[in-house]
Amino acid sequence: MVKIKKTIEEIKPYMVNNKNCEIKLDANESNYILDNFSLDMSNLKPNLYPDSDSTILRGNMANYYSCESRNIIVGNGSSELILTIINAFCEPNDNLMTFHPSFSMYEIYSKLTSTNHIKIDSADNYSFSYEKVIEYSEIYKPKIIIICNPNNPTGFYMEKNEIIEILDNVGESIIVLDEAYIDFGGDSTVDLINEYDNLIVMRTLSKAFGLAGMRIGCMISNENMIQDLWKLKLPYNLNSASQIIANKYFGNIDEITDNIKNIIKEREFLSREIKDLGMKVYPSKGNFIMVESKINNFSKKLEEKGILIRDFTNVIKNHYRITVGTKEENKKLLNAVKEILK
């Protein structure tokens, strides 16, 4: 039997929890469904290929992100596009630098592309230092630096002026800003794409827009960078149904904005309440919070009550990530935690 590459043999698959539950708070999805959303799919022609350039969608994204259509490539989720960027710039044994802990797929992408994964460890409070990024860059000369901001799973946010410090001092590396959660707090760096020729910003409709099931993301950069990366874009990479639904959602921006405000409000409520129950809660700018709980098998005990959260104890002892749900879901979660504590 022919074996797969050695680098891939070492990869642990990204396993998704598909267990049935009453309340799903484990995957940073939005639990807010648009009230004023109506969908006409009569224009869908499944026998024809989709618009390969996602022309209308890129126009809507350009308006929302305050850039031009020519600055955007749309993909089947931003994850697909991050892998595209690594394939575009990295030769085998080049260095790819990320924070730790951060989105686990970065390490898998590194192994898939035979790059060396350099991890910058966080401080004890899971914050990251821009000075350390600059210091490590001088040592390891990474081809690409990926900064998840706000960071998943910790919720830590690096201020925009600190990102600018990195951009000003690490000119030989491609800086990929993964802004999957930026709608929930902080300043985007999209307005800097024409100031720095090495900056690429990732955005997604999975979180704030609540379209995780449609798998829609994009990369935003200066025109020269986008022209180069377009060479690697797979044709017809975003299906017609996803494009139609996304374009409809861009017609409901006011409601999406209200949902974002509700999630932020519920995040602060949930953080206070869980802290009052004796757990450590880390500051978060995402649609989730990371908590430290000494309760044995905390996630298992919540699962028995029909509530799923993300168990990170194999990465960080006693730590769990909880997606911010609706007001009703958050109250049920808190009641379940109180019952467990009793």
CORUR-V940796 format. One record per pair of residues at least 24 apart in sequence whose C-alpha atoms are under 6 Angstrom apart, sorted by the first residue. I is the first residue (numbers start at 0). GAP is how many residues later the second one is. D is the distance in Angstrom with one decimal. If there is no record, write none. Layout:
i=I gap=GAP d=D
i=I gap=GAP d=D
This chain:
i=6 gap=104 d=5.6
i=20 gap=285 d=4.7
i=20 gap=286 d=5.9
i=21 gap=284 d=5.0
i=22 gap=284 d=4.8
i=23 gap=284 d=5.1
i=24 gap=283 d=5.4
i=24 gap=284 d=4.9
i=24 gap=297 d=5.7
i=24 gap=298 d=4.5
i=25 gap=282 d=5.5
i=25 gap=283 d=4.0
i=25 gap=284 d=4.5
i=25 gap=297 d=5.9
i=27 gap=295 d=5.0
i=28 gap=178 d=5.7
i=29 gap=177 d=5.8
i=29 gap=180 d=4.8
i=30 gap=294 d=5.9
i=49 gap=186 d=5.9
i=49 gap=189 d=5.6
i=49 gap=190 d=4.8
i=51 gap=183 d=5.7
i=51 gap=184 d=4.2
i=56 gap=190 d=5.8
i=70 gap=149 d=5.4
i=70 gap=150 d=5.3
i=70 gap=151 d=5.7
i=70 gap=152 d=5.4
i=71 gap=147 d=5.7
i=71 gap=148 d=4.7
i=72 gap=145 d=5.5
i=72 gap=146 d=5.4
i=73 gap=143 d=5.9
i=73 gap=144 d=4.3
i=74 gap=142 d=5.3
i=74 gap=143 d=5.6
i=75 gap=139 d=5.3
i=75 gap=140 d=5.2
i=75 gap=162 d=5.4
i=76 gap=138 d=4.5
i=76 gap=139 d=4.3
i=76 gap=140 d=4.2
i=77 gap=126 d=6.0
i=77 gap=139 d=4.2
i=77 gap=140 d=5.6
i=94 gap=47 d=4.5
i=94 gap=48 d=5.7
i=95 gap=46 d=5.5
i=95 gap=48 d=5.1
i=96 gap=48 d=4.7
i=97 gap=47 d=5.9
i=97 gap=48 d=5.1
i=101 gap=50 d=5.3
i=102 gap=49 d=5.6
i=126 gap=29 d=5.9
i=129 gap=32 d=6.0
i=142 gap=30 d=5.0
i=143 gap=29 d=5.3
i=143 gap=30 d=4.6
i=144 gap=30 d=5.0
i=145 gap=30 d=4.7
i=146 gap=30 d=5.0
i=146 gap=31 d=6.0
i=147 gap=30 d=4.6
i=148 gap=29 d=6.0
i=148 gap=30 d=5.4
i=149 gap=31 d=5.9
i=149 gap=135 d=5.9
i=153 gap=136 d=5.6
i=154 gap=129 d=3.9
i=154 gap=130 d=5.4
i=154 gap=131 d=5.5
i=155 gap=128 d=5.7
i=173 gap=24 d=4.8
i=174 gap=24 d=5.0
i=175 gap=24 d=4.9
i=175 gap=25 d=5.8
i=176 gap=24 d=4.8
i=177 gap=24 d=4.7
i=178 gap=24 d=5.5
i=179 gap=24 d=5.5
i=180 gap=105 d=5.2
i=183 gap=101 d=5.8
i=183 gap=102 d=5.4
i=184 gap=100 d=4.9
i=192 gap=28 d=5.2
i=192 gap=29 d=5.3
i=193 gap=28 d=5.3
i=213 gap=28 d=5.3
i=266 gap=57 d=5.8
i=286 gap=37 d=5.6
i=287 gap=34 d=5.4
i=287 gap=35 d=4.1
i=287 gap=36 d=5.0
i=288 gap=32 d=5.7
i=288 gap=33 d=5.4
i=289 gap=30 d=5.7
i=289 gap=31 d=4.4
i=290 gap=28 d=5.6
i=290 gap=29 d=5.4
i=291 gap=26 d=5.5
i=291 gap=27 d=4.5
i=292 gap=25 d=5.5
i=293 gap=24 d=6.0
